[in-house]
Amino acid sequence: MTTQELVDQIEKKKSFLCVGLDVDLEKIPAHLLEAEDPIFEFNKAIIDATHDLAVAYKPNIAFFETYGVKGWESLKKTIDYLNDNYPDIFTIADAKRGDIGNTATRYAKAFFEDLAFDSITVAPYMGSDSVEPFLEFEDKHAILLALTSNKGAFDFQTNEIDGEALYKKVLKTSSTYQNNDRLMYVVGATKAEYFTEIRKIIPESFLLVPGVGAQGGDLHAVCKNGMNDQVGLLINSSRGIIYAGNGTDFASKAREKALALQQDMQVILEAR
Amino acid sequence: MTTQELVDQIEKKKSFLCVGLDVDLEKIPAHLLEAEDPIFEFNKAIIDATHDLAVAYKPNIAFFETYGVKGWESLKKTIDYLNDNYPDIFTIADAKRGDIGNTATRYAKAFFEDLAFDSITVAPYMGSDSVEPFLEFEDKHAILLALTSNKGAFDFQTNEIDGEALYKKVLKTSSTYQNNDRLMYVVGATKAEYFTEIRKIIPESFLLVPGVGAQGGDLHAVCKNGMNDQVGLLINSSRGIIYAGNGTDFASKAREKALALQQDMQVILEAR
């Protein structure tokens, strides 16, 4: 998917919501456990109930991988279901992969070709030749970790490197990579005050923003500081939506939560 | 596996060789492509031919993941084969995972429980709460990326952060993590001169060293600067061993290359 197609979808749906699929067998409604593939059935119901409110879905790969071959099958079914039924939706493999050249190309092929995701989250530590292989695929995107919303982000990301925070160095250095127009960035919403600084370095790029809701980030503060001419934001909510209910009506409960977020986003978009 | 069991195996085999399984369908001998699972058949033959010379095997997860569900099945068969037939051998999932709390625990369960690896490579960018979940598993190890052997390592790892190179900050900070005695580190062999500095920070830890051979690192220089009382090194070779031959005798060709490395290691161990 091109960035312009993503922007068009945002304007059409009046939403920049991404729904995170962090599906845990211990948390999904009990009646689904009788299905042959409970994880896929859960995802399918959530997607069907929210597809007109969300512009992106983000399966968290760890939650599939933890179930081995069976989990990988559930992942394949989930992404195929999205691509077959809702081809306009932007798909994100939240995999946080990061390895060099040859190996990075293998990961890129796994997620861009075998699974046909539009994008994948990527870790920056190994530098250019661990990121650029993901940027060689037309209409595909690497979403690079910049500033995350967890406690450990302060271990390295905010420390000064060559006179500025490491996450800023990551933004600047990666902006020189080949095909950097296919880069997006992960920026945690718990640090809304950082968005102004970040926009000075990467005014054009889309930002994937976790941490609104469950992790305490404020949607309005993020939008005020982080939005650009093309919106430029994908706000992710995972648990707050998918585990809104735990009964047979879990999908409609999820829709309620997604709708509330979409309506907030519509107000923000219309006030531009 | 405990660190002591790894050390015992090193002393017994007079080897600290790790064989990297980066198995590419385009590179394996043509006759294997007729097998039901060519990747597993290739791995099985390489393992059988080298198990007395190597103390560790390191499947590169990208090379399995790129084949989707089928690749994940080959990975499962490979690790099961190792654990069933050579339980004394140390196994490394070269996955370079890195995500926060809950998600990291899922990755840890995928590799330590479902697949029963002894260890996994982990990326440090997200800090403590992305690494510590991997350290909660008894007799399991997280091998943290410190200084890698690729060009992109100079993008961030060697830059000064708080007055010292980022990779040194990673070594120091991670040494304060809970259960840090279960940490090992990836240190590339192309930078043998760094090993002296690294040993000042982490004298006790095992180092997984890629880059000997194909990437140009020098075994003797690495050992001189990096070895400790418990040896403390696992030297990885992937392509140099597994693609030594391309005919029906590929496994014996691989053995020849592994034997040459093991004999070099034996000389170094006996000269201590």
Contacts between the chains, C-beta under 8 A, distances in Angstrom:
chain1	res1	chain2	res2	distance
A	22	B	102	7.7
A	22	B	103	7.3
A	60	B	99	7.9
A	60	B	103	6.0
A	60	B	106	7.9
A	62	B	97	7.5
A	62	B	99	6.1
A	62	B	103	4.6
A	62	B	104	7.5
A	62	B	106	3.8
A	62	B	107	4.7
A	62	B	110	7.0
A	63	B	103	7.4
A	63	B	106	5.5
A	65	B	106	7.0
A	65	B	107	6.6
A	65	B	110	4.3
A	66	B	106	4.2
A	66	B	107	7.3
A	66	B	109	4.9
A	66	B	110	4.5
A	66	B	114	6.7
A	67	B	110	7.9
A	67	B	114	7.1
A	68	B	72	6.8
A	68	B	76	6.4
A	68	B	110	6.9
A	68	B	114	4.3
A	68	B	115	6.9
A	69	B	69	6.2
A	69	B	72	5.0
A	69	B	73	5.4
A	69	B	76	6.1
A	71	B	110	7.8
A	72	B	68	6.8
A	72	B	69	5.0
A	72	B	72	4.6
A	73	B	69	5.4
A	76	B	68	6.4
A	76	B	69	6.0
A	94	B	99	7.9
A	96	B	97	7.0
A	96	B	98	5.4
A	96	B	99	5.2
A	96	B	123	7.4
A	97	B	62	7.5
A	97	B	96	7.0
A	98	B	96	5.4
A	98	B	98	7.1
A	98	B	123	5.3
A	99	B	60	7.9
A	99	B	62	6.1
A	99	B	94	7.9
A	99	B	96	5.2
A	100	B	148	7.1
A	100	B	150	4.3
A	100	B	152	7.1
A	101	B	150	7.1
A	102	B	22	7.6
A	103	B	22	7.3
A	103	B	60	6.0
A	103	B	62	4.5
A	103	B	63	7.3
A	104	B	62	7.5
A	106	B	60	7.9
A	106	B	62	3.8
A	106	B	63	5.5
A	106	B	65	7.0
A	106	B	66	4.2
A	107	B	62	4.7
A	107	B	65	6.6
A	107	B	66	7.2
A	109	B	66	4.9
A	110	B	62	7.0
A	110	B	65	4.3
A	110	B	66	4.5
A	110	B	67	7.9
A	110	B	68	6.9
A	110	B	71	7.8
A	114	B	66	6.7
A	114	B	67	7.1
A	114	B	68	4.4
A	115	B	68	6.9
A	123	B	96	7.4
A	123	B	98	5.4
A	123	B	123	4.7
A	123	B	125	5.3
A	123	B	126	7.9
A	124	B	125	6.3
A	124	B	155	7.8
A	124	B	156	6.7
A	125	B	123	5.3
A	125	B	124	6.3
A	125	B	125	4.8
A	125	B	145	5.8
A	125	B	148	7.9
A	125	B	156	6.4
A	125	B	157	6.9
A	126	B	96	8.0
A	126	B	123	7.9
A	126	B	145	7.0
A	126	B	148	5.3
A	126	B	150	6.2
A	126	B	152	5.2
A	126	B	153	6.6
A	126	B	157	7.9
A	127	B	150	7.0
A	127	B	151	7.2
A	127	B	152	2.3
A	127	B	153	6.0
A	127	B	154	6.8
A	127	B	155	3.2
A	127	B	156	6.0
A	127	B	157	7.3
A	128	B	151	6.7
A	128	B	152	4.2
A	128	B	155	5.7
A	129	B	150	5.2
A	129	B	151	5.2
A	129	B	152	4.4
A	130	B	150	7.0
A	130	B	152	5.4
A	131	B	152	7.5
A	145	B	125	5.8
A	145	B	126	7.0
A	148	B	100	7.1
A	148	B	125	7.9
A	148	B	126	5.3
A	150	B	100	4.3
A	150	B	101	7.2
A	150	B	126	6.1
A	150	B	127	7.1
A	150	B	129	5.2
A	150	B	130	7.0
A	151	B	127	7.2
A	151	B	128	6.7
A	151	B	129	5.2
A	152	B	100	7.1
A	152	B	126	5.2
A	152	B	127	2.4
A	152	B	128	4.2
A	152	B	129	4.4
A	152	B	130	5.4
A	152	B	131	7.5
A	153	B	126	6.6
A	153	B	127	6.0
A	154	B	127	6.8
A	155	B	124	7.8
A	155	B	127	3.1
A	155	B	128	5.6
A	155	B	173	5.3
A	156	B	124	6.8
A	156	B	125	6.4
A	156	B	127	6.0
A	156	B	161	7.1
A	156	B	166	6.9
A	156	B	169	6.6
A	156	B	170	6.9
A	156	B	173	7.2
A	157	B	125	6.9
A	157	B	126	7.9
A	157	B	127	7.3
A	159	B	161	4.9
A	159	B	162	5.4
A	159	B	169	6.9
A	160	B	161	6.5
A	160	B	162	6.4
A	161	B	156	7.1
A	161	B	159	4.9
A	161	B	160	6.5
A	161	B	161	4.1
A	161	B	166	6.2
A	162	B	159	5.4
A	162	B	160	6.4
A	166	B	156	6.9
A	166	B	161	6.2
A	166	B	166	7.1
A	169	B	156	6.6
A	169	B	159	6.9
A	170	B	156	6.9
A	173	B	155	5.3
A	173	B	156	7.2
